[in-house]
Amino acid sequence: METNRIVVVVKKNRILSNTLQYASSNLFRQVLGVVSAFLRPRLLSAHSFGIWILLALIPQYASLLNFGARSAMRLRLAELDNKGSDAAVIRGSTRLGYLVPSILLALGFVIAGIYPLENSELRVCLILSAVIVMLNWWYDLQHVMLKAEMNFQLISRTNYLRATLLFCFTITLLPLWGLIGAVLAGLLANCCTCLFVYRYQKKRVYGSFQWRRYFELIREGFPLLGIDTMVMFARTSDRLVIASLLGTKAVGFYAIGGMIIGFLLNIPGAAREVTEPGLMQDFKKQSYRQFIEQYFCIPVFNTALLFPLIIGPAWLIMPLFLHVVLPDYHMSLAPAQVLFLGSYFLALYFPMRGLMFVHGWQHKSFATAAGILLLNVLGSILAIKLGFELIGVACVSATAFFSLFAVEGSLTVCRVCRKISMQPGKRFVATSLAFPLLLSIIYLLEYFFSPQNYGIYVATIIKILVFVCCWFTILGIFWWPQREGCQKKS
């Protein structure tokens, strides 16, 4: 009994260490990324910045060409402890299966770049994007295998390197060549990062390509990829709708909030990626009640109570940030703040992804996510047609994030309750109250400390200090006692 307790404590400390290390590298990457990101709208026109935002979606959509095999590979390799002939076959089959469609997509961009377009800058950027697609193919695979090996030290070092290089290339090339310089900076940073990973990663054995094994991986991973794709579409499809109905300039205004959301979701996203390999290994080792407690109940509770410490200050500082850094982007304020609130529910959704795979629920969850995405796209179009424009699209996207969490969270609780009896308890009450409390505090602060009365600088500082004090009081009442209780039970 004492041995099991020591193992659990050591595992928790390792997960915490990996999460903090990985999250800090992501934070560094995103801090420099935010600096680079806000240099682009200052040095590019809103039209060119909108084009860059759309081009930046290419690597994200290109990553879908593994058809889910990459997602299944990471979890299966973790389950196999990355050893044996089956692990080698999984690596080899996924590598070749992902390579062929990536080459076809890259050729498509080369052909599009050769085609005589009116915008010569866009032609060059499309050809550069073809190279980026191939670099991402290789790096995506190595990145996933490093996660399966739980080598977060090398991943963290890579994040630091890539962020520094991207920042240096951006501030050098963007003023010289504008849109082309922005794309070229990303290409050079990716190229150097790939060379670094190739130099320092350990040697792996790749088995021969096997159609049967590859299709098994696709069958397992495609619903999981579909869910991730739906989440990605929910975060990016609004930009495509805006581009088609309002133009690339409006995309430039709207994208400010989307970029900051990626920054806000750094820690919950890192925690999900760190814990999933351990989740696969612990599913059959722990009692089911202990497994659900560790990988579902505690992560959702912690996220619900701690993530507002990120959202609240971000909401409150946004007007000052735009006033000082991007004064021409005042139209970005309201959509960005709405998206901040929506990101709360997206963060709560993250812990459910691994549970879907390990239980085999991903097929049903994919249908749920697809339906919510369809409503998101249709709702965005309707909002624009009704004249609500960017704020309407942001409200629809935030509603989609909430719906995804509410539906999948309800289904997960119902499925778990069939196997073990779960009582709501104090943590459920605290989790349910967190978001209403967040909204109430923000509303009261905005009401009592308006910039018209105190000035934008003083009002922002007061609001952030009061919010942090209020939320730490809430943590002392709800989170800390329950956190201590969880540790004692383990």
LINCOR-V953583 format. One record per residue. RES is the residue in three letters. PHI is phi in degrees with one decimal (* if undefined). PSI is psi in radians with two decimals (999 if undefined). D_FIRST is the distance of its C-alpha to the first C-alpha in Angstrom with 2 decimals. Layout:
# LINCOR-V953583
RES&PHI&PSI&D_FIRST / RES&PHI&PSI&D_FIRST
This chain:
# LINCOR-V953583
MET&*&-0.79&0.00 / GLU&-64.8&-0.66&3.80 / THR&-62.7&-0.77&5.39 / ASN&-60.9&-0.69&5.18 / ARG&-64.0&-0.73&6.32 / ILE&-63.3&-0.74&8.78 / VAL&-60.9&-0.75&9.98 / VAL&-63.5&-0.76&10.74 / VAL&-63.6&-0.78&12.51 / VAL&-61.5&-0.74&14.39 / LYS&-64.8&-0.72&15.44 / LYS&-63.8&-0.72&16.69 / ASN&-64.8&-0.67&18.56 / ARG&-66.8&-0.75&20.09 / ILE&-62.3&-0.76&21.18 / LEU&-63.3&-0.76&22.63 / SER&-62.1&-0.82&24.39 / ASN&-63.0&-0.71&25.83 / THR&-63.9&-0.80&26.90 / LEU&-65.3&-0.73&28.66 / GLN&-64.7&-0.82&30.27 / TYR&-68.2&-0.74&31.43 / ALA&-65.7&-0.67&32.51 / SER&-66.1&-0.65&34.43 / SER&-68.4&-0.68&36.28 / ASN&-64.5&-0.66&37.08 / LEU&-64.2&-0.77&38.21 / PHE&-60.8&-0.79&40.47 / ARG&-60.8&-0.70&41.78 / GLN&-79.5&-0.52&42.53 / VAL&-64.2&-0.85&44.09 / LEU&-65.4&-0.61&46.51 / GLY&-64.3&-0.65&46.84 / VAL&-66.0&-0.70&47.87 / VAL&-61.1&-0.82&50.46 / SER&-63.7&-0.71&51.79 / ALA&-62.5&-0.64&51.62 / PHE&-88.2&-0.15&53.76 / LEU&-73.6&-0.61&56.18 / ARG&-61.9&-0.90&57.00 / PRO&-66.1&-0.38&58.35 / ARG&-77.9&-0.57&60.27 / LEU&-99.4&-0.25&61.93 / LEU&-109.9&2.70&62.29 / SER&-69.6&2.81&64.23 / ALA&-58.5&-0.60&62.31 / HIS&-65.7&-0.86&63.65 / SER&-66.4&-0.64&62.43 / PHE&-65.0&-0.68&59.08 / GLY&-62.0&-0.70&58.70 / ILE&-63.3&-0.74&59.46 / TRP&-62.4&-0.70&56.85 / ILE&-58.8&-0.75&54.22 / LEU&-68.2&-0.70&55.08 / LEU&-64.4&-0.60&55.04 / ALA&-66.7&-0.30&51.60 / LEU&-75.9&-0.32&50.33 / ILE&-58.0&-0.88&51.31 / PRO&-59.9&-0.62&48.21 / GLN&-64.7&-0.80&45.97 / TYR&-73.2&-0.53&47.84 / ALA&-64.9&-0.51&48.17 / SER&-67.3&-0.23&44.39 / LEU&-76.8&-0.18&44.58 / LEU&-72.7&-0.08&46.42 / ASN&-79.4&-0.17&43.27 / PHE&58.3&0.45&43.23 / GLY&98.3&-0.21&39.44 / ALA&-62.4&-0.63&38.73 / ARG&-64.6&-0.74&37.51 / SER&-63.4&-0.78&34.93 / ALA&-67.1&-0.63&33.64 / MET&-59.2&-0.79&33.75 / ARG&-60.8&-0.78&31.41 / LEU&-74.3&-0.64&28.68 / ARG&-70.0&-0.68&29.24 / LEU&-63.3&-0.69&29.27 / ALA&-63.1&-0.70&25.92 / GLU&-65.4&-0.66&24.58 / LEU&-85.0&0.01&26.24 / ASP&59.5&0.49&25.04 / ASN&60.8&0.41&28.83 / LYS&-122.1&2.72&29.29 / GLY&96.2&2.94&31.53 / SER&-68.2&-0.56&34.96 / ASP&-65.1&-0.68&33.98 / ALA&-63.5&-0.69&32.90 / ALA&-65.3&-0.71&36.27 / VAL&-64.6&-0.70&38.19 / ILE&-60.7&-0.79&36.54 / ARG&-62.9&-0.82&37.57 / GLY&-66.2&-0.73&41.08 / SER&-67.1&-0.73&41.78 / THR&-67.5&-0.69&40.75 / ARG&-61.4&-0.85&42.78 / LEU&-73.5&-0.68&46.00 / GLY&-63.4&-0.55&45.63 / TYR&-81.0&-0.48&45.29 / LEU&-67.7&-0.82&48.12 / VAL&-59.7&-0.93&50.97 / PRO&-64.4&-0.50&50.98 / SER&-66.5&-0.70&50.51 / ILE&-63.4&-0.74&53.66 / LEU&-62.8&-0.72&55.56 / LEU&-65.2&-0.74&54.66 / ALA&-61.3&-0.72&55.69 / LEU&-62.8&-0.64&58.99 / GLY&-61.8&-0.70&59.52 / PHE&-69.6&-0.63&59.30 / VAL&-63.4&-0.77&61.69 / ILE&-63.5&-0.73&64.18 / ALA&-63.8&-0.60&63.87 / GLY&-72.5&-0.56&64.54 / ILE&-74.1&-0.52&67.59 / TYR&-60.9&2.36&68.96 / PRO&-69.3&1.59&71.61 / LEU&-90.9&2.72&69.98 / GLU&-67.1&-0.65&71.84 / ASN&-87.8&1.81&69.03 / SER&-67.8&-0.57&69.03 / GLU&-60.3&-0.75&65.94 / LEU&-63.6&-0.66&63.98 / ARG&-60.7&-0.82&65.16 / VAL&-63.9&-0.72&63.84 / CYS&-64.3&-0.62&60.52 / LEU&-65.9&-0.70&60.06 / ILE&-66.8&-0.74&60.64 / LEU&-62.5&-0.60&58.17 / SER&-64.3&-0.52&55.64 / ALA&-63.1&-0.72&55.96 / VAL&-66.5&-0.70&54.74 / ILE&-61.4&-0.68&51.86 / VAL&-58.7&-0.76&50.77 / MET&-71.3&-0.67&50.51 / LEU&-63.5&-0.70&48.68 / ASN&-66.9&-0.59&46.16 / TRP&-56.9&-0.86&45.70 / TRP&-69.0&-0.81&44.58 / TYR&-67.4&-0.66&42.51 / ASP&-56.4&-0.79&40.73 / LEU&-63.9&-0.81&39.49 / GLN&-64.2&-0.69&38.34 / HIS&-62.3&-0.75&36.67 / VAL&-67.2&-0.70&34.69 / MET&-68.7&-0.61&33.65 / LEU&-64.4&-0.65&32.55 / LYS&-65.8&-0.74&30.33 / ALA&-62.9&-0.58&28.84 / GLU&-82.1&-0.06&28.21 / MET&57.3&0.60&26.72 / ASN&-90.3&1.14&29.45 / PHE&-76.3&-0.21&29.98 / GLN&-67.7&-0.83&31.46 / LEU&-68.2&-0.67&34.50 / ILE&-60.3&-0.74&34.75 / SER&-64.6&-0.77&34.84 / ARG&-61.7&-0.66&37.49 / THR&-64.9&-0.71&39.44 / ASN&-60.9&-0.76&39.43 / TYR&-61.0&-0.79&40.83 / LEU&-64.8&-0.85&43.48 / ARG&-63.8&-0.70&44.57 / ALA&-63.4&-0.76&44.86 / THR&-64.3&-0.78&46.94 / LEU&-64.9&-0.77&49.19 / LEU&-61.6&-0.72&49.73 / PHE&-63.2&-0.83&50.68 / CYS&-64.2&-0.77&53.07 / PHE&-65.5&-0.65&54.68 / THR&-65.8&-0.85&55.06 / ILE&-69.2&-0.31&56.80 / THR&-87.9&-0.82&59.01 / LEU&-89.9&-0.52&59.98 / LEU&-61.7&-0.81&59.96 / PRO&-66.1&-0.45&62.95 / LEU&-79.4&-0.84&64.82 / TRP&-123.5&0.18&64.45 / GLY&61.2&-2.25&63.06 / LEU&-58.8&-0.75&61.27 / ILE&-62.8&-0.71&61.50 / GLY&-62.7&-0.66&60.05 / ALA&-63.5&-0.76&57.06 / VAL&-70.6&-0.71&56.27 / LEU&-63.7&-0.60&57.04 / ALA&-61.1&-0.76&54.63 / GLY&-63.8&-0.69&51.78 / LEU&-63.6&-0.84&52.91 / LEU&-65.3&-0.68&53.09 / ALA&-63.6&-0.74&49.69 / ASN&-64.1&-0.71&48.11 / CYS&-62.8&-0.82&49.97 / CYS&-65.1&-0.65&48.81 / THR&-64.0&-0.74&45.19 / CYS&-61.5&-0.73&45.30 / LEU&-63.5&-0.69&46.74 / PHE&-64.6&-0.82&43.99 / VAL&-63.5&-0.73&41.16 / TYR&-59.7&-0.65&43.03 / ARG&-71.5&-0.65&43.29 / TYR&-109.3&-0.16&39.66 / GLN&-76.5&2.74&37.52 / LYS&-78.5&2.72&36.22 / LYS&-71.5&2.41&38.18 / ARG&-122.2&2.71&37.09 / VAL&-96.8&2.23&38.23 / TYR&-110.9&2.13&40.08 / GLY&-79.5&3.08&40.76 / SER&-73.1&2.73&43.94 / PHE&-71.2&2.29&44.58 / GLN&-127.4&2.05&43.81 / TRP&-57.3&-0.76&45.23 / ARG&-61.6&-0.80&42.88 / ARG&-67.3&-0.64&39.74 / TYR&-65.1&-0.74&41.30 / PHE&-69.4&-0.53&42.15 / GLU&-63.8&-0.74&38.65 / LEU&-63.6&-0.72&37.37 / ILE&-64.0&-0.75&40.09 / ARG&-61.9&-0.67&39.28 / GLU&-74.8&-0.74&35.63 / GLY&-92.4&-0.35&36.40 / PHE&-61.4&-0.77&39.76 / PRO&-61.9&-0.65&38.52 / LEU&-66.5&-0.74&36.00 / LEU&-62.0&-0.70&38.90 / GLY&-60.1&-0.70&41.01 / ILE&-65.2&-0.81&38.67 / ASP&-61.0&-0.66&38.62 / THR&-66.1&-0.72&42.39 / MET&-62.0&-0.71&42.89 / VAL&-64.0&-0.76&41.05 / MET&-64.3&-0.75&43.17 / PHE&-62.5&-0.69&46.30 / ALA&-62.4&-0.53&45.51 / ARG&-87.7&-0.29&45.43 / THR&-124.3&-0.38&48.51 / SER&-63.7&-0.51&50.67 / ASP&-61.3&-0.60&52.08 / ARG&-67.8&-0.64&53.59 / LEU&-68.2&-0.70&55.22 / VAL&-63.6&-0.77&56.68 / ILE&-62.8&-0.74&57.98 / ALA&-60.6&-0.69&59.48 / SER&-76.7&-0.51&61.33 / LEU&-105.1&-0.50&62.61 / LEU&-119.0&-0.22&62.94 / GLY&99.4&2.90&63.20 / THR&-69.0&-0.47&61.33 / LYS&-63.0&-0.74&62.27 / ALA&-65.7&-0.58&60.28 / VAL&-61.0&-0.73&57.32 / GLY&-58.6&-0.73&57.54 / PHE&-67.2&-0.78&57.32 / TYR&-70.6&-0.56&54.49 / ALA&-68.2&-0.29&52.36 / ILE&-58.6&-0.82&51.73 / GLY&-63.4&-0.69&49.16 / GLY&-62.6&-0.68&47.54 / MET&-65.5&-0.70&47.13 / ILE&-70.7&-0.55&45.51 / ILE&-59.8&-0.75&43.03 / GLY&-57.4&-0.64&41.71 / PHE&-67.6&-0.76&41.24 / LEU&-66.1&-0.60&39.47 / LEU&-85.7&0.18&36.99 / ASN&-58.2&-0.94&35.90 / ILE&-69.3&-0.85&32.50 / PRO&-63.0&-0.58&31.31 / GLY&-67.4&-0.73&32.71 / ALA&-65.1&-0.71&30.95 / ALA&-61.3&-0.70&27.57 / ARG&-62.7&-0.80&28.15 / GLU&-67.6&-0.60&29.11 / VAL&-72.0&-0.69&26.19 / THR&-81.5&-0.39&23.48 / GLU&-62.6&-0.74&25.10 / PRO&-59.5&-0.73&24.24 / GLY&-65.4&-0.59&20.51 / LEU&-59.4&-0.77&21.01 / MET&-63.5&-0.67&22.49 / GLN&-75.6&-0.53&19.69 / ASP&-89.4&-0.19&16.85 / PHE&-57.4&-0.73&18.86 / LYS&-97.7&-0.08&17.79 / LYS&-93.7&-0.59&14.27 / GLN&-96.4&2.82&12.89 / SER&-65.4&2.64&13.54 / TYR&-63.4&-0.65&17.10 / ARG&-63.4&-0.76&16.66 / GLN&-65.9&-0.67&14.21 / PHE&-62.4&-0.84&16.69 / ILE&-64.8&-0.66&19.67 / GLU&-60.9&-0.81&18.28 / GLN&-75.2&-0.65&17.73 / TYR&-108.1&-0.02&20.88 / PHE&-131.9&-1.03&23.31 / CYS&-63.6&-0.90&22.88 / ILE&-66.4&-0.80&21.92 / PRO&-60.3&-0.72&24.47 / VAL&-66.4&-0.75&27.25 / PHE&-62.2&-0.83&26.66 / ASN&-62.5&-0.74&26.64 / THR&-64.0&-0.77&29.70 / ALA&-60.7&-0.63&31.59 / LEU&-92.1&-0.47&31.33 / LEU&-98.1&-0.53&31.61 / PHE&-64.4&-0.55&34.12 / PRO&-58.2&-0.40&36.97 / LEU&-65.8&-0.30&36.93 / ILE&-95.9&-0.78&38.33 / ILE&-66.6&-0.82&40.58 / GLY&-57.2&-0.98&42.24 / PRO&-59.7&-0.61&43.57 / ALA&-63.1&-0.77&44.60 / TRP&-59.1&-0.83&46.67 / LEU&-71.8&-0.54&48.24 / ILE&-89.6&-0.21&49.14 / MET&-58.3&-0.78&50.54 / PRO&-60.6&-0.72&54.10 / LEU&-66.5&-0.70&54.39 / PHE&-60.4&-0.84&53.02 / LEU&-66.3&-0.64&55.64 / HIS&-62.5&-0.67&58.33 / VAL&-90.3&-0.80&57.79 / VAL&-90.7&-0.78&56.60 / LEU&-130.5&1.23&58.05 / PRO&-63.6&-0.40&60.88 / ASP&-82.9&-0.03&62.37 / TYR&-112.5&0.63&59.21 / HIS&-63.0&-0.43&59.32 / MET&-67.2&-0.25&59.18 / SER&-79.5&-0.24&55.57 / LEU&-62.3&-1.05&54.32 / ALA&-61.7&-0.82&53.94 / PRO&-59.3&-0.70&52.49 / ALA&-64.0&-0.77&49.97 / GLN&-65.6&-0.64&48.77 / VAL&-65.3&-0.73&48.38 / LEU&-65.8&-0.57&46.35 / PHE&-57.5&-0.81&44.07 / LEU&-64.1&-0.68&43.18 / GLY&-64.7&-0.56&42.70 / SER&-64.9&-0.39&40.26 / TYR&-57.8&-0.79&37.84 / PHE&-75.7&-0.51&37.33 / LEU&-66.8&-0.67&37.19 / ALA&-64.7&-0.67&34.28 / LEU&-67.2&-0.46&32.45 / TYR&-74.3&-0.49&33.19 / PHE&-53.8&-0.79&31.55 / PRO&-62.9&-0.26&27.88 / MET&-82.1&-0.28&29.09 / ARG&-62.7&-0.87&30.51 / GLY&-64.1&-0.62&27.44 / LEU&-61.8&-0.65&26.39 / MET&-58.9&-0.82&29.87 / PHE&-68.4&-0.82&29.61 / VAL&-66.3&-0.47&26.21 / HIS&-93.0&-0.22&27.31 / GLY&78.3&0.46&30.90 / TRP&-90.1&-0.04&32.42 / GLN&-63.9&-0.48&34.52 / HIS&-65.5&-0.77&37.67 / LYS&-70.5&-0.66&37.87 / SER&-67.7&-0.53&36.93 / PHE&-62.9&-0.74&39.69 / ALA&-62.9&-0.68&42.29 / THR&-62.6&-0.84&41.20 / ALA&-64.1&-0.67&41.41 / ALA&-63.9&-0.72&44.77 / GLY&-64.2&-0.70&46.26 / ILE&-67.2&-0.67&45.27 / LEU&-61.8&-0.78&46.78 / LEU&-58.9&-0.77&50.00 / LEU&-64.7&-0.59&50.30 / ASN&-64.0&-0.81&49.64 / VAL&-64.8&-0.84&52.49 / LEU&-63.6&-0.69&54.87 / GLY&-65.5&-0.66&54.05 / SER&-64.7&-0.74&54.75 / ILE&-63.1&-0.77&58.08 / LEU&-64.0&-0.70&58.99 / ALA&-61.9&-0.71&58.15 / ILE&-69.3&-0.74&60.49 / LYS&-63.5&-0.55&63.20 / LEU&-82.3&-0.06&63.09 / GLY&93.9&0.13&63.64 / PHE&-81.8&-0.29&60.26 / GLU&52.1&-2.30&59.88 / LEU&-65.9&-0.72&56.95 / ILE&-65.8&-0.61&55.45 / GLY&-66.5&-0.73&55.57 / VAL&-64.0&-0.72&53.79 / ALA&-62.8&-0.72&51.07 / CYS&-63.3&-0.71&50.56 / VAL&-64.5&-0.75&50.32 / SER&-64.6&-0.75&47.72 / ALA&-62.5&-0.67&45.61 / THR&-64.3&-0.64&45.89 / ALA&-64.9&-0.72&44.73 / PHE&-61.6&-0.76&41.57 / PHE&-63.5&-0.77&40.89 / SER&-62.6&-0.71&41.64 / LEU&-60.8&-0.80&39.32 / PHE&-68.4&-0.79&36.36 / ALA&-63.1&-0.80&37.40 / VAL&-69.2&-0.88&37.95 / GLU&-69.3&-0.62&34.97 / GLY&-64.6&-0.73&32.64 / SER&-64.3&-0.76&33.93 / LEU&-63.8&-0.71&33.57 / THR&-63.5&-0.79&29.99 / VAL&-62.2&-0.73&29.00 / CYS&-64.1&-0.72&30.93 / ARG&-66.7&-0.70&29.33 / VAL&-69.2&-0.68&25.77 / CYS&-64.2&-0.38&26.67 / ARG&-69.0&-0.46&27.73 / LYS&-97.8&-0.63&24.21 / ILE&-136.1&2.64&22.24 / SER&-80.9&2.16&23.72 / MET&-122.0&2.16&24.08 / GLN&-95.1&2.53&25.78 / PRO&-54.9&-0.99&27.87 / GLY&70.3&-3.11&26.58 / LYS&-70.1&-0.59&27.56 / ARG&-65.5&-0.62&26.52 / PHE&-64.8&-0.73&28.87 / VAL&-63.6&-0.79&31.65 / ALA&-62.9&-0.72&31.20 / THR&-62.9&-0.71&31.24 / SER&-69.1&-0.56&34.38 / LEU&-83.6&-0.29&36.16 / ALA&-59.2&-0.87&35.63 / PHE&-68.9&-0.79&38.53 / PRO&-57.7&-0.67&41.07 / LEU&-64.5&-0.70&40.32 / LEU&-59.2&-0.85&40.87 / LEU&-63.2&-0.72&44.21 / SER&-63.8&-0.78&45.31 / ILE&-64.6&-0.77&44.77 / ILE&-61.7&-0.76&46.55 / TYR&-62.3&-0.79&49.43 / LEU&-65.0&-0.70&49.95 / LEU&-65.6&-0.73&49.91 / GLU&-66.3&-0.55&52.40 / TYR&-74.9&-0.76&54.56 / PHE&-88.0&-0.42&54.74 / PHE&-122.7&1.21&54.77 / SER&-81.5&2.56&57.20 / PRO&-60.0&-0.47&58.62 / GLN&-64.3&-0.55&62.12 / ASN&-90.9&-0.62&61.59 / TYR&-111.9&-0.23&59.50 / GLY&89.2&2.58&60.11 / ILE&-65.4&-0.61&57.64 / TYR&-71.8&-0.90&56.10 / VAL&-65.3&-0.75&55.59 / ALA&-60.7&-0.73&54.50 / THR&-64.7&-0.79&51.82 / ILE&-62.3&-0.80&50.39 / ILE&-61.5&-0.80&50.37 / LYS&-62.1&-0.74&48.75 / ILE&-66.7&-0.76&45.91 / LEU&-63.2&-0.78&45.21 / VAL&-65.1&-0.73&45.34 / PHE&-60.8&-0.84&43.11 / VAL&-60.8&-0.75&40.40 / CYS&-62.3&-0.77&40.56 / CYS&-61.7&-0.75&40.41 / TRP&-74.2&-0.58&37.46 / PHE&-66.6&-0.55&35.40 / THR&-64.0&-0.74&36.16 / ILE&-63.2&-0.71&34.86 / LEU&-63.1&-0.67&31.65 / GLY&-65.1&-0.53&31.26 / ILE&-83.7&-0.78&31.75 / PHE&-101.9&-0.85&29.82 / TRP&-82.1&-0.87&27.55 / TRP&-60.4&-0.81&26.06 / PRO&-61.1&-0.71&24.71 / GLN&-71.4&-0.59&23.10 / ARG&-63.5&-0.77&21.67 / GLU&-62.3&-0.67&20.00 / GLY&-63.6&-0.67&18.65 / CYS&-63.8&-0.75&17.12 / GLN&-66.1&-0.67&15.36 / LYS&-66.4&-0.65&13.98 / LYS&-68.2&-0.56&12.66 / SER&-76.5&999&10.84
